[in-house]
Structures are given as C-alpha cells and as structure tokens.
C-alpha cells in the first residue's frame, strides 16, 4: 500500500483534533508526540480500509454514470429506414 502523505499543516490539524478528543471524551491529556504516533498508527492500520472503500464507492459512481451515459447515447440514435 502506498503510504498516505499529507502536509505538515494537515497533520497538525488532525493531531489537535486527537488531543481535543482525548481531553473531552476521555479526560486525558496527551502531547504532540503521542498524538502523532496515534495518527501514524491509525493511518497505517485504517488507511488501507478507508482507501479501498473510497475506491469501491468511486467505482460504483463511475459505473452509474457510464450506465446513464450509455442510455443517453441510445436516445441519440436515429432510426434506419429499410426498403
């Protein structure tokens, strides 16, 4: 699996959300290092599942769009007269 790359700004935002979650939901305070390690672990463990689900959902959407396009193309066909 290709590792999920994100900008430092994105990573910091997510780390802040993790720290807030621990504070509000678990009444625990964790630091930046712990939040970053948890984020890296979760990306490594959950990332492939989330990525594969996104691919599956995208495939479904593309298939639906192609089916609609196929129907639209049939409506453009002109009748052919035979003698």
N, C-alpha and C positions, 0 to 999 in steps of 0.2 A: 504494500500500500504506500502510495506517495504521502509523505508527511504533510500535515496541514500547516501551511505557512500563513502567518498573519503579521501585520505590522506591530511594532512595539506599542503604539497607541491603542490598538485593538486589544492587545494582550493586557495592558494596564487597566483598561476599562473593565474587562472581564474579571481580572483579579480583584478589582474594587468591589464588583458585584458579589464575588465569592466571599470576600471579607465581610460585606454587609449581611449576606445570608447567614454566615456563622454567628455574627453578632446578634441579629434579630431573631433568628429561628432556634438557635442552639445556645444562646447566651455565652458564646465562646469568642475569644478574641484570637485571631491568627494574624501572623505577619505576612509581609510580601513574599518571602521565600516559601512559606507553607502554601500560600495561595497559588504561587506559580507552579510549585510541584504538583499540587492537586489538579490544576488546569492541564499541565502536561500529561499527567496520568489519565485524566478523563478524555483528553483528545486522542491519546493512544488507544484507549480501550473502547470508547464510544464512537470515536470518529469514523471508523470503517462502517459501523452500522448506520449512522446518520447519513454518511456519504452514499452508501448503497441504496438507502431508502429514497434519497433525493434523486438518484439516477432512475430508480423504478418509477417514481412519480413523474419525472420528466419524460420517460419513455411512454407512459400512459397518455400524457398530454399530447405528445407528438403524434402518437397513433390516432388519437381522437381528431386532431387537426388534419392529418392526412386522409382520414375517412371522410371528413367533411369536404375537403378539397376534391376528393375523388367524386363525391356526389355532385359538387358544383360543376366539375368538368363534364359529367354526363348530361347535365342540363344544358350545356352549351352545344352539344352535338346537334347537327341538322339532319333531318330525315333525308333518306336517299330514295328517290323515285325509281322504281323498276318498271320495265315495259312488259 
